[in-house]
Amino acid sequence: MKNIINYLENFGPQTFAQMPFNELDATILAQLAYLDYTILERQPSYKFAAINDQKLLKSAIKQTWNPQANLKLLQTLQKSRRYQNLKWHDWETKTNVKAEEQFSAVTLEFAPKQYFVAFRGTTSTLVDWKEDFNMTFLETIPSQKSALQYYQRMTRLHPGRFYIGGHSKGGNLATYAAIHSQGMAQQVLKGAYSIDGPGLKTPLPLTIKVKIHKFIPEASIVGLLLEPEANYQVVKSNGAGIKQHDPFTWQIKNNHFQLIAAPNELSQFTQHTVTNWLTSLDDATKQEFLDSLYTILKNIDADQIDNIEQNWLTTLKLLAPEILNSKNETKQQWRFVTNKLLNSIFAEAKIIIDAKRPHLEQLYSKQLKKH
């Protein structure tokens, strides 16, 4: 199975003048938003090819979702002619627990006066996930405003052509910035890339839609959240389930992603179920439910999502008493929200079963005739 690392190995000798910027370049650069630039900035040069200290690289990718693949990506990128002049500018990162915001972005100059603004996706911190969930009831989250401000500032600081993008939440931020940027910032924007990022809950404006390039894997869950339209392309992946959210599992063909017609049935089932569930809840209920869950998780010191995933049984043991000891109103709300979710699951399952019933009856009839 070939992925974006193989793309770099095979097409690394070609410059951007020889082969234009494409979605694989966008995916590679989006991954660089996850690096820890406090470590990389110890270097005298901000050029990736100039980083000779492998220990430095390993430290910079340590907190990424797939450290091994990201290290291989960086090492391959450093050797390629295509990215020999790649350098970073204006790394910005901030966390505001009170405002429930975690934002990070970096501007990558991949060719003279050609830039890619990479917005970091969701990390494993609880505050980052809480901000993601806030998208379900807020019109705008703090990181979206920060993304727009950052992008517009970069276009003033660095005259040239711009692409923007990100993976996961980063793709959502890029889409938001593309839609809301104005004047020169809109004129110099050549494309915005969402790599399995959630939608914006509303259809994209027709005037901007042509600039938005969204890619999701065949079993996408994250990329179909809050997505009201099918303005995306589906990529073949060798990952299992939620692991397809990792772009290193996405398959390529030559210098493009290997595309398929539509997401698989489980992905569509999840999208319809979650959409119906969220629609059945008003914004106030969603906010109160998520706030109570967030408070409970903070109370049991579950501040890292990957720790929760790895120690889920321990987390459940700590979570159960907190819920049982919560106020009656909170417990009633949890029951209400859970019942709504179950209703959505059963309703969507019934739709699928009813749609498949004629085919199943036909198969059953054929089997009976054979006997």
N, C-alpha and C positions, 0 to 999 in steps of 0.2 A: 504494500500500500504506500503510495507516494503522498507526501504532505508538503507543507510550506518550506520545510528544511530541504527537501529534495528539489523544490523549485529554485532555491538559492544555489544549490550545488550545480544544477543544470543550466540555469540562466544567469548565474552570477557574473560571467564574463561580459554580458551585454549591458551597456550603459543605458541611461534613461533617454538619451538621444537616439539610440538604436532601437530600443523597445520601450514604448510609452508606459507610464504609471498604470497599474491595474489593481484589481481587487486583492491579489495575493500580496502585493506591496503594502496595501492598506492594512491587511491583516497582520503582516510582520511588524509594521510600525506601531500598530495598536498594542501589540504585545509589549513594546518597549515602555509603555506608560506604567507598567507594573514594577519597573526596576526601582531600586532605592538609590536615588541620585545624591543623597547625602554621602554615600560611599563613593560613587563615581566622581563626584566633584573634588575629591582629594587629588585627582589627576591635574597636572598643569594644562593639559589640552582637553577640550570638550568633544574631541573627535573620537568616535568609537574605535576606528582602526588603530589609534595611538595607544590604546589601553593594552599594555603588555603584561600586567600583573594578573595572572589567572585567579589568584586568591581574592583579588578585588572583585573580579567578575562573579565568582561563586558567592561572595557575600552580597552582591547587589541583587542576585536572583533568588536568594534564600527564602524570601517571604512570598514568592510568586506561587500560583496554584500548581504549576508543573515545573519545578526547578531544573530537573534534568533536561527536559526538552528546551527550556529557555536558554540554558547554558550552551547547548548544542547550536541553537539558533544564533546566539551571539557570536560564537566562535566561527561559524560558517559565514555569517555576515561580515565579520572582520576581514576574512580572506577574499571576499568577492570584489570584483572590479566595480560592480553596480553600486555598491555602498561604500566605496573606498573613501569618499568625502563626507559621509554622514556624520553630522554633529548635532548636539542638542543645545537649545537655548531656553532660558526663562522657565526653568522648572518651578512649579508652584504646588504646594501641598498645604492643606489646612484641615483641622478637625475641630468642630464646635459641638460638643456633646449637648449643650443646652439647646442649640438650634437644630440638633439632630442632622448635622451636615458633616460629610467627609468628602473632600474634593481634592483631586490631584490632576495636573496636566503638564505636558511638556511640548515644546515646539521643536520639531525635527527638520533640519535642512538637509534634504537628500540630494539636491542638485542646486547649482547657483540660482538663487532667488526663487526656489521652489520649496515649499514648506508643507509639512503635515503636522497639524495640531492633534496630539494624541491625548484623549481623556481616559483616565484610568477607570477600569470597571470595579465591580464590588470586591472588596477585600473580605477577610474572615472576621472583621470586628463587628460586634453587635450593633454599634451605632450606624455603621454603613448599611447593614441589612435593614435596620429600622427606617432609614431614609428611603430605601428602595420600596418598602411596604407603604410608606407614606404617599407614594404615587397613586395608590388606589383611591385616596380621598382628597388629596390636595390638588389644586389646579396647577401649581408650580412648586417644585421642591427647591431648597436653597442651592444645591449643586447645579441645577439647570441655570439659575441666574448667574452663578459664578462662571459657568462654562461660556455663556454668552459674553460676559464682560471680559473674560480672558481672551477669547477669540478676537473680539473687536480690538482689544489692546494690541494683540500681536500683529494685526494688519496695519496698525499705525507705526509700530516699531520696526517691522520688517517688510518693506515694499516688495511685492512679488506675487506669484501665484500660490493659492492655498488649497489644500485638501484638509478635511478634518475627519476624525473617526474615533472609534473605540470599540472595545469588546464588552459585552454585557451592559452594565449601567453606562459605561463609556459611550456605547453606541446610541443610547437614549439621549445623553447629553449632547452628542454631536448633532443629532437630528434636531434637537431643540434649538441649538445655536444656529444651525443652517436656516431654520424657518424664521427665526426672530431677528437675525442680523439684517442691517440696513445699509444703504449708501455704499461706500467703497468696500466695506466688509462683504457685502453681498456680491458686488461686481467681481471681486478677485477670487471668490469661492468657485472652484471648479468641480468639487464633488464632496459629498459627505457619506461616510461609510459606517453602517451599523452592523457589527459582527455579533449576531444573536443577541441584540439588545431589545429590551421591552419597548412597546409602542408608546404613543403619547395620548392614547384614549380617543383621539379624534382623527378623522381623515386628514391626510397631508394636503396643503394648498396646491392646486394644480400648477401654479407658476413655479413652485419649488420642487415638486415631486421628481422632475427630471434630473435633479442634482443628487437625489437621495438614492443610495445603493445599499440595500439591506440583504444580508445573507443569513440563513438559518440552517441548522442541520436537519436531517430527515425526522429525528425524534425530538425536535425542539420543544422545550417547555418555556424557558425564559423568554426567548425571542417572540413567542406568540402571546405573551401576557400583555394585556391592555392594547392589543393590536386589532383595530376595527376593520382593516382591509388587507387584502393579499398583495400588498406592494413589497414583495420580497422574492428572492430566489432560493431554492432549496438545494442543499449540498449533500452529496453522498458522504456518509461517515462510517468508520469501522468501530466507533465507540458503542458502549452498551448504555442505553437509557440516558440518564442525566449526564453521564460522562461525555456525551456528544457536545456538551457546552464548551468543551476544550477544543479550540481550533486546530490543535495538533492532531486530532482524530479525523479532520476533514480531508477528503481525498481530492487530488488535483489531476488534471489531464493537460499535459503540456504547460502552458503558462496561464491557465485559468482553473477555477474550481470545476469539479465534475458535478454537473447539475442533474437533478431528477425532477419529475413532474410536480410532486406535492409532498407535504409532510405525511408520515405514516399514520395509521388509524389511531394508535395510542396518543400520539401528539395532538391530533385533532380532537380526540375525546377529552383530553386534559384541558385544551383551550376552551372548548365549549362548556365544560363543567365549571371551570373557574370563572369564566365570563358570566355565566348564568348565576353563579353563587354571588359574585360581587354585585351584579345588577339587583339581586334580591335584597341587598343590604343598603340602607341609606348611609351617607358619608359619616354622620355622627356615630352610628353604630360601629362602622369600620374603625374609626379613630379610637373610640373608647376600648374596643376589643384589642387592637394592636398596642395601645398604651398600657393596658393591663398586662398583656403578655410580656411586653418590654420591661415593665417594672418587676414582674416576677422573675424573669431571667436575670436581671441585675441583682435582685435580692439573693439569688443563689450563686452569684459570681460567675455566671455563664457569659463572659464578655467576648469569647471567641467562638465563632460558629463551627470551626473545624474541631475544636475541643468537644463541642456538643455532639457533633457527628461521630467522633471516635469513641466518646463515652456516653452514648445515648441512653443506656440503661441506668447509669448513675444519675444522669440528668432527669430522667423520668421519675426516679425515686425521690429526688429533691423537689421536683416540680409538683408532684401530686399533693403533698401536704400544703404547699403554698396555695394551690387552687382551692383545696378543701377548707382552708382557714381564711379564705378571702371573704369579703362582704357578700351578703346574699344577692345584692344587685349584680355583682361581678359574676357570681356563679350562674345566675339566671341568664346573663348575657352570653356566657360561654355555651350554655345549653342551647340557646336560641341560634347562635352563629353556627354551632356544630350541626344542629338539625337542618339548617338551611343548606349546609354543605352536603349532607347526606341526601337531602331531597334533590339537589342538583345532580349528584352522581347517579341516583336511581333514574331520574328523568332522562338523562343523556343515554344511559344504558338501555332504557326502553326504546328510545328512538333508533338506536343501532340495531337492536334485536328485531324490531318491527320492519326495519329496512331490509334485513337479511332473511326474514322469515320465508318469503316466496322461494328464494334460492335454496334454503334448507329443506323446505317441503318438497321441492323438486328432486333434490338429491335423495331424500328419504323414499320418495315414490319409486325412483329408479332402483334403489336397493331392494325394495319389496318385490318388484317385478322380476329381479334376478333370481329371487328365492321362490 
